[in-house]
Amino acid sequence: MARLSFCLMLLRLWFGCVECCRGDHPEKPEQLAPAVEGLSLSDARRAIVDDSLDPYFSRLHRLEIAALTGRPVVKGVSLLESRDEARSRFCDAALGISRSEQESLQWLVEGVVKRISSSFPLFARQPWRFVKVKSNHCGGFPHTRGFVIFLNEGIIRRIVALKQKQDFSAAENAFGTLLFHEQMHVLQRIYPDVFRSLYEKEFRLVHASVEEHDWIAERRIVNPDATQMNWIVPSRTPGRAYGMVTLLREDRDVPRMGADFYDVAVELQGEKGVYHVVADDEGVPITHEPFAVPEIRERFSTPRGVDHPNEHAAYRFEQLLRRRYFRDYDEKPGDDSLDGSLQRFDQWCRAHLIAAVAMPAAPADESSAKEIEERRQ
């Protein structure tokens, strides 16, 4: 009898695994509890400098290093030395997550994922990994690298305090859509081909290779969630297009994160997916305010995240959650109406954030890129 019971248990487990891996998920998938991991200090230090999946430190320049770390870059050293210094400063900003912080993150993630798991179960299937950083690191901005979400210590401190009060409503209101925004960036790295359909069909963008321009490279701020200008807006003029980039104001030795950002649309010229920046006689790129360009206005319903479709999609998902799924604390409670573009975005998310099978989280080391590629195949 014991052997029979054991065999029946194995059969139930096997059928459960088969059902989980099938592409034809039921209309109301089973509620899943997401795996949540807060990285230790040693793992956090490795994760914060691991850019094997998306080259990051090799693209940084002096002005943005100062902005990201809050300190001027040492003068008289090479760019390579400045980038090494950036890695060292980033490493110093990493902190370990304690048991109580881990439990608080688990409490919040499980609660907010339960809200939408029946509509978007991929957020429950994909592990959530967190690194805590000092409050002044990268201006305190939440961001991702690889499969890891970086939150500053102030945010995590507030989550812990709200868990101690058992005030889930306040925690969800403050951080719920933020967490989904960041986890969306993780999914974008794992499933680039899935999101490509969104960017091409809904946003009507073109995937392209854009030649690096020194003037831009020295003044831009690289978005860790979208490190390259690889999606462009086609112009009505044949052979022309626009690329989006965020630049830093140059009137400070240490630009302020956020306050000293400004987005521009850069004129591009090229063909067959290969473009270069159009510059004036002095080598300065020709730029425009993004929403002054009709072709851009036609594609983006909001200027938020216009620098890259990864960012725009994450902001749109936040907007969708507040309008349809988290309506009890929305600015317009009970308003279930969606405009045409947000309705289409909702339909895309329902179709694509369900059927995909999530990957396990990758280790934060130099082998990440190879392992991720093997898992995608």
C-alpha positions in Angstrom: 0.0 0.0 0.0 2.8 2.4 0.9 4.5 1.7 -2.5 1.2 2.3 -4.3 0.7 5.6 -2.5 4.2 6.6 -3.4 3.7 5.8 -7.1 0.4 7.8 -7.2 2.2 10.8 -5.7 4.9 10.6 -8.4 2.2 10.4 -11.1 0.5 13.5 -9.7 3.8 15.4 -9.7 4.6 14.3 -13.2 1.2 15.4 -14.6 1.5 18.7 -12.7 4.8 19.3 -14.4 3.4 18.5 -17.8 0.5 20.9 -17.3 2.9 23.6 -16.2 5.0 23.3 -19.3 2.2 23.2 -21.8 1.7 26.2 -24.0 -2.1 25.9 -23.9 -2.7 27.1 -20.3 -6.2 27.0 -18.9 -8.2 30.2 -18.8 -7.8 30.5 -15.1 -4.3 29.2 -14.2 -3.6 27.8 -10.8 -2.3 30.4 -8.3 1.4 30.1 -8.0 3.7 31.4 -5.3 6.7 33.3 -6.7 10.2 32.4 -5.6 11.8 35.4 -3.9 15.5 35.7 -3.1 17.4 38.5 -1.4 21.1 38.3 -2.2 23.8 38.2 0.5 26.6 40.8 0.6 29.0 38.6 -1.4 26.4 37.7 -4.0 25.3 41.3 -4.2 28.8 42.5 -4.9 29.1 40.0 -7.7 25.7 40.8 -9.2 26.2 44.6 -9.2 29.3 44.4 -11.5 28.1 41.5 -13.6 27.3 43.0 -17.0 27.9 39.8 -19.0 24.4 39.8 -20.4 24.1 43.5 -21.2 27.5 45.4 -21.6 27.2 48.3 -19.2 30.5 49.4 -17.6 32.3 49.2 -21.0 29.9 51.9 -22.2 30.2 54.3 -19.3 31.9 57.7 -19.7 33.2 60.1 -17.1 30.2 62.4 -16.8 27.7 59.6 -16.1 30.1 57.8 -13.8 30.1 61.0 -11.6 26.3 61.2 -11.8 25.8 57.5 -11.0 28.2 57.5 -8.0 27.6 61.0 -6.7 31.3 61.9 -6.9 33.5 63.5 -9.5 35.7 61.2 -11.6 39.5 61.4 -10.8 41.1 63.7 -13.4 44.2 62.7 -15.4 43.3 59.0 -15.6 42.3 57.1 -18.7 38.7 56.2 -19.5 39.5 52.5 -18.8 40.8 53.4 -15.3 37.6 55.5 -14.8 35.5 52.5 -15.6 37.4 50.4 -13.2 36.8 53.0 -10.6 33.1 52.9 -11.4 33.1 49.1 -10.8 34.8 49.7 -7.4 32.3 52.4 -6.4 29.4 50.2 -7.4 30.8 47.3 -5.4 31.0 49.5 -2.4 27.4 50.5 -2.8 26.1 46.8 -2.5 24.6 45.7 0.8 23.4 42.3 2.0 19.8 41.6 2.6 18.9 40.4 6.1 16.4 37.7 7.0 13.7 40.2 8.1 14.2 42.1 4.8 14.0 38.9 2.8 10.7 38.0 4.6 9.3 41.5 4.0 10.1 41.3 0.3 8.5 37.8 0.1 5.4 39.2 1.8 5.0 42.1 -0.6 5.9 40.2 -3.8 3.6 37.3 -3.0 0.8 39.7 -2.2 1.0 41.8 -5.4 1.7 38.9 -7.7 -1.5 37.2 -6.4 -3.4 40.2 -7.7 -2.6 39.5 -11.3 -1.3 35.9 -11.5 -4.5 34.6 -13.0 -4.1 37.1 -15.9 -0.3 37.2 -16.1 1.1 34.0 -14.5 4.5 34.5 -15.9 5.2 37.0 -13.0 4.6 34.1 -10.6 6.7 31.6 -12.5 9.8 33.8 -12.9 12.0 34.0 -9.8 12.3 37.5 -8.2 15.9 38.3 -7.1 16.8 41.5 -5.2 20.0 43.4 -4.3 20.0 46.1 -1.6 22.1 49.2 -2.4 23.0 52.3 -0.5 20.4 55.1 -0.8 22.6 57.4 -2.9 23.6 54.8 -5.4 22.4 55.7 -8.9 20.4 58.5 -7.3 18.3 55.9 -5.5 16.7 54.9 -8.7 15.4 51.3 -8.8 16.8 49.4 -11.8 17.9 46.0 -13.0 20.9 44.2 -14.3 20.7 40.6 -15.6 18.0 38.9 -13.6 18.3 41.1 -10.5 16.3 44.0 -9.2 18.3 46.7 -7.3 16.4 48.6 -4.6 17.9 51.2 -2.3 18.0 50.7 1.4 15.4 53.4 2.0 12.8 51.5 -0.1 13.5 48.2 1.6 13.4 49.9 5.1 9.9 51.2 4.3 8.7 47.8 3.1 10.0 46.2 6.4 8.3 48.8 8.5 5.0 48.3 6.6 5.2 44.5 7.1 5.7 45.0 10.8 2.5 47.1 10.9 0.9 44.5 8.6 -0.2 47.4 6.4 -0.2 45.5 3.0 -2.5 48.1 1.4 0.0 50.9 2.0 2.9 48.7 0.8 1.1 47.7 -2.3 0.1 51.3 -3.0 3.7 52.6 -2.6 5.6 49.8 -4.3 3.3 47.3 -6.1 3.5 48.7 -9.6 7.2 49.6 -9.1 8.1 46.0 -8.5 6.2 44.9 -11.7 8.0 47.6 -13.7 11.4 46.3 -12.7 10.4 42.6 -13.1 9.2 43.5 -16.6 12.8 44.5 -17.4 14.0 41.0 -16.3 11.4 39.4 -18.6 12.5 41.6 -21.5 16.1 40.2 -21.2 14.9 36.6 -21.0 12.4 36.9 -23.9 13.6 39.5 -26.4 11.9 37.8 -29.3 8.5 37.9 -27.5 8.8 41.7 -26.8 10.0 42.3 -30.3 6.5 41.6 -31.5 5.2 44.4 -29.2 7.8 46.9 -30.4 7.4 46.1 -34.1 3.6 45.7 -34.3 2.2 47.9 -31.6 4.9 50.6 -31.2 5.8 50.4 -34.9 9.5 50.7 -34.3 12.4 49.2 -36.4 15.2 47.2 -34.9 18.5 48.5 -36.1 22.3 48.9 -35.5 23.3 52.5 -34.8 26.9 53.5 -35.1 28.3 55.0 -31.8 28.8 58.7 -31.9 31.5 60.2 -29.6 29.6 63.4 -28.9 26.6 61.5 -27.6 28.6 58.8 -25.8 30.4 61.5 -23.7 27.1 63.1 -22.6 24.5 60.3 -22.4 23.4 58.4 -19.4 23.2 54.7 -20.1 19.9 53.2 -19.0 20.8 49.9 -17.2 17.4 48.5 -18.3 18.0 49.3 -21.9 21.7 49.9 -22.7 21.7 50.4 -26.4 20.0 52.6 -29.0 18.8 49.6 -31.0 15.1 50.5 -31.7 14.5 53.5 -33.9 11.5 55.5 -35.2 11.3 55.5 -39.0 10.9 59.0 -40.6 8.6 59.8 -43.4 11.7 60.8 -45.3 13.2 57.7 -47.0 16.5 56.6 -45.5 16.0 58.7 -42.3 14.9 57.8 -38.8 15.1 59.0 -35.2 16.9 57.4 -32.3 16.0 58.3 -28.7 18.7 59.0 -26.0 18.8 60.5 -22.6 21.6 63.1 -22.1 23.1 64.8 -19.1 23.4 68.6 -18.6 27.0 69.6 -18.5 26.9 72.6 -16.2 27.9 70.5 -13.1 30.9 68.3 -12.3 28.4 65.9 -10.8 25.1 65.9 -12.7 22.0 65.2 -10.5 20.3 61.9 -11.3 16.9 62.7 -12.8 17.0 66.4 -12.4 19.8 66.8 -15.0 18.4 64.4 -17.5 16.8 65.4 -20.8 15.6 63.2 -23.7 16.3 64.0 -27.3 15.4 62.5 -30.6 18.6 62.2 -32.7 18.4 62.3 -36.5 19.7 59.2 -38.2 20.5 58.2 -41.7 21.0 54.7 -43.2 19.5 51.7 -44.8 19.0 47.9 -44.4 19.1 48.2 -40.6 22.4 50.1 -40.3 22.3 53.7 -39.4 24.6 56.6 -38.3 24.0 59.9 -36.5 23.4 63.0 -38.6 25.6 65.8 -37.4 26.1 69.5 -38.3 29.3 71.0 -39.7 30.8 71.1 -36.3 30.1 67.4 -35.6 27.2 68.1 -33.2 24.3 65.7 -33.7 21.1 67.2 -34.9 18.5 66.6 -32.2 14.8 67.5 -31.5 12.5 67.5 -28.5 11.0 64.0 -28.9 7.3 64.9 -28.8 7.9 67.7 -31.3 8.5 65.0 -33.9 5.1 63.8 -35.4 6.4 60.3 -36.1 7.2 59.9 -32.4 3.9 61.4 -31.1 2.0 58.9 -33.3 3.8 56.0 -31.7 4.0 56.9 -28.0 0.9 57.8 -26.0 3.0 59.2 -23.2 6.5 60.7 -23.0 7.4 58.4 -20.1 10.1 56.0 -21.1 10.3 57.3 -24.6 14.1 56.7 -24.6 13.7 53.0 -25.2 10.7 50.6 -25.8 11.9 48.5 -22.8 11.2 51.5 -20.6 8.1 52.6 -22.3 6.6 49.1 -22.1 7.4 48.9 -18.3 5.7 52.3 -17.7 2.7 51.2 -19.8 2.4 48.1 -17.7 2.3 50.2 -14.6 -0.4 52.3 -16.1 -2.4 49.2 -17.1 -2.2 47.8 -13.6 -3.4 50.9 -12.0 -6.3 51.4 -14.5 -7.6 47.8 -14.6 -6.1 45.6 -11.9 -5.3 47.8 -9.0 -8.2 50.1 -9.3 -9.0 50.4 -5.6 -6.1 52.9 -5.1 -6.1 54.4 -8.6 -6.6 58.1 -9.1 -10.0 57.2 -10.6 -11.3 54.3 -8.6 -13.6 52.1 -10.5 -12.8 53.5 -13.9 -12.3 50.4 -16.0 -12.2 52.2 -19.4 -9.0 51.9 -21.4 -8.0 54.0 -24.4 -7.4 52.2 -27.7 -3.6 51.9 -27.3 -3.8 50.7 -23.7 -6.5 48.2 -24.7 -4.3 46.8 -27.3 -1.4 46.7 -24.9 -3.5 44.8 -22.4 -4.5 42.3 -25.1 -0.8 41.8 -26.0 0.2 41.2 -22.3 -2.7 38.7 -21.8 -1.5 36.8 -24.9 2.3 36.9 -24.2 2.8 37.0 -20.4 0.9 33.7 -20.0 2.1 31.2 -22.6 5.9 31.7 -22.1 7.6 29.3 -19.7 9.8 31.2 -17.2 13.5 30.5 -16.9 15.2 29.9 -13.5 17.3 32.8 -12.2 20.9 32.8 -13.5 23.9 33.0 -11.2 25.5 36.4 -10.9 28.9 35.7 -12.4 30.9 35.9 -15.7 29.2 32.7 -17.0 25.7 34.2 -17.0 25.5 35.1 -20.6 26.5 31.6 -21.8 24.1 29.9 -19.4 21.2 32.2 -20.4 21.8 31.6 -24.1 21.8 27.8 -23.4 18.5 28.1 -21.5 16.9 30.1 -24.4 17.7 27.3 -26.9 
